[in-house]
Amino acid sequence: MEALHKSRLRALILLWAALLALVFGGRMYTTDVLAQYEVAGSFTGQRPFMTVSGDFGWIVQGARPGLFVPHGAGFSILLIPAAVTGQFLGLNAGKLVMALLNAGFSLALIGFWYASAVKKYSDVPVLRFIAIAICGMVLVYGRMTFDVTAAAAAAMAGFYFSLSNRSLAAGICLGFAILVRADSLLLLPLFANDWKSMKKLLSGLIPFLLLILFLNWYRFGNPFLDGHGQDPAIAFEPFKGGIPGLLLSPGKGLLFYAPLCIFALFFQKDWRLWTPFILSLIFHGMLHDWSGGTGWGPRFLFTTLPFLLLPLSFRGAGGRIFPVIAILGIIVCIPAFWSNPCLLEQTSGADLFDEPSRQAVLWTWSSSPLISAFRNFAAGVPDLFGATAAASAGISIWIGVLAQTIAASVLAATGISVLKKSRCAGKSAA
C-alpha cells in the first residue's frame, strides 16, 4: 500500500507540474513582491541589510537609516536565488526565477497536502484531489507569485510531520511559515496534540519566533513592532464589513472565487481543520483594509483553505453535489490563467481602500475583478510566458504558446502513464 501511495504521489506531482507549466506566466504581479525581492538582495550584499530602494511596494520607516518593508523575512530568504540571478543577468531574469521558485513552492504544497490527506483518509483519488486544489485557488497562486503559497507549503509540511509524529520537524516548518507570514500563527490549532508532542513542536518553533523578534528590533527598534502599525489600512475596525466582504463581496468573496470552500464547511468533523479558517476570517475581517489589495479572491484566507478542504479529499466525500460544485469552482478560476488578474483589478479602481472606485471594485458586480476576468478571457495576448517570450523574440505569440503547451503536455502524458500504472498495481493488490 505504501508503494501505491508513493506512485500516486509521483503521478500527482507530474500532473500538477503540467498544469503549472500550462499556465506559467513568468512574471511578477505585485510591487510588494519586488520589494521582498530587494530584501533578498540585501542578504547577498546588494544593499544594506533588510533595506529596500523605495521604488517598489509598501515602504515604511525604521529605527535605522534606509527604508524597510513590513513583511516577514522568510519569503525574501526563499527568493535569494532569484536575487542572485537578477544581480548577474538583470531584473527580468530575476523575475523569471521568482516565478519558477513560486511554482516549486506550489509543488511542495500539493505534495505535502496529498501526503497529509492519505495519512488521514487513505483512499484519496488523484484527479479528485487536483480538482479540489484548483478550486482552492492553489493553481492561481501557483502562477501568481505571492508569499501565501510558500507559507501554505511550509505549514502543510509541518502538518504532515505532525501527523507522522515528528513534532520537532513540524515545529520547524510552522516556524518558517510564520517567518514568511506572521498570520501563519493562526494555523497553530492544526498542531494541537498531547503535551509531550507540543513541547517538541515548541522546540522547533521558538527559534523562529526569536529570529522574528530580533529582525523586528533591528528594523524598527522594538521586537514587537513589525512595521504594519505605520499603515492605517491595517488598523483594527471590528464589525465594519470585513467578514461579509471576505465571504460574499463580488470583488473578494470566497463564495464566488472558491465556492467549494464554502461547501467544505458543511463536512467538517475535526475542529483542528476548520478553526484556522475561522480565526483567519475573524482576524482579517477586522482589518480596515480586509481585501488584501490586488490578487485573486480573498488572498488573506488562502493559507487556511487547503486544510479546510481536506475532508473533501477522500473518495465519495460531499456526495453527488460535489462534482457540480467542483466543476463550478474550476470554471471560475479559468479566466485567471489567461489574463493578469492584478492588472485588471488595478485598472478597475484605485488602490487606496477608502476611495469610491476601490469600494466599487469590492462591492459592485460591474467593477468586480472576477467579471473583468471573464470579459477579458480569450481576448488579446494571453498572460503566458510563451506568448511574452515569443513577442520579445519577434515571432508569433502563438508559437510560444504552442511550445509551452507541448511542454505541459509531455509532463501530463508522463503523469497519466504513472497514474495508470498505479491503478493497475492497486487492482493487482486488491
Secondary structure, 3 states (H helix, E strand, C coil): CHHHHHHHHHHHHHHHHHHHHHHCCCCCCCHHHHHHHHHHHHHCCCCCCCCECCCCCCCEECCCCCEECCCCHHHHHHCHHHHHHHHHHCHHHHHHHHHHHHHHHHHHHHHHHHHHHHHHHCCCCHHHHHHHHHHCCHHHHHHCCCHHHHHHHHHHHHHHHHHCCCHHHHHHHHHHHHHHCHHHHHHHHHHCCCHHHHHHHHHHHHHHHHHHHHHHHHHHCCCCCCCHHHCHHHCECCCCCHHHHHHHCCCCCHHHHCHHHHHHHHHCCCHHHHHHHHHHHHHHHCECCCCCCCCCCCHHHHHHHHHHHHHHCCCCCCCCHHHHHHHHHHHHHCHHHHCCHHHHHHHHCCCCCCCHHHHHHHHCHHHCHHHHHHHHCCCCCCCCHHHHHHHHHCCCHHHHHHHHHHHHHHHHHHHHHHHHHHHHHHHHHC
